Amino acid sequence: MKSGNRLNAKIFHEDSIKVDFTFDSKGHVVTSYANRSDIESIQYGTKKGKSVVSRNENTDRIVQKNGVIIPCRILSEDNTHVIYSVTKNGTSVTTSIDMSEVDHVLYGDVNNSTEGPMNEKSALGFGLGRDYGGVGLNVTGYLSPNVGLFGGLGYALVDIGLNGGLKLKLNSSESTNLVVPFLMGMYGYNTAVKIINAPQHNKLFYNLTFGIGMDIHMRNVRGFWCISLLIPVVGNDVNEYITKLKNSYGVQFNNGIPKAGFSLGYRISSY
């Protein structure tokens, strides 16, 4: 510390603002943090033959500002550089990186990381779009870091809309990028026919919808924005129903069937 005090601790996360760590206090493990401005330097490894921080090779991560992740073992860090070693094919190479290039650093086995865009167990959100059943709720549960199943329930212009489907995240399972692109496919409500002054002819149609989008996360916040472009598969039954309304009831349509739509919602992750 800049005050001259030293603390033996196990660091599990660090960014430009603070360092999170645990330390032993009279037999009890205490979790705490220190503001980055109060830290003079950090040292890792062994001291007088005793392990100060125990970590396997290449189980730390340096996340650069350009999104590149460096698996490594961090040896020391100060205000200007991070010194680290990289082990490949049994050979360890020690090098450094300028702190101005570093976005944040993760310490310890990344598989033990409990939070992050690729570590969601589930998410609950409210929004507008077919994956929300119109205007409503979306619940997503993840089978793995990249694959999730979701359901949407909402109001779709004329009636209750339902949808269920599969979401595939395109980032690697170890990625810490805050923007996560994804593909999705669903079955459920995808077209609504609404007749002004003749609600008895309103009708929902169910079919497949495919989409591409992105989750936009914020650091240290569980809530995130989800936006997507959706392409519905419009069946012949929709066109046949519209033709029937025109020929049998004299209904006039001012708008055609949209070939695409957007989805926007805000969701909260659980880990």
Secondary structure, DSSP 8 states (H G I E B T S, - for coil): -TTS-----EEEEEESSEEEEEEEETTEEEEEEEEGGG---EE-SEETTEESS---TT-EEEEETTS-EEEEEEEEE-SSEEEEEEEETTEEEEEEEEGGGEEEEE-S-GGG---STT--SEEEEEEEEGGGTEEEEEEEEESSSSEEEEEEEEE-SSSEEEEEEEEEE-S-TT---SEEEEEEEEEEEEEEE--TT-GGG-EEEEEEEEEEEEEEEETTEEEEEEEEEEEE---HHHHHHHHHHHHHH----SS---S-EEEEEEEEEE-
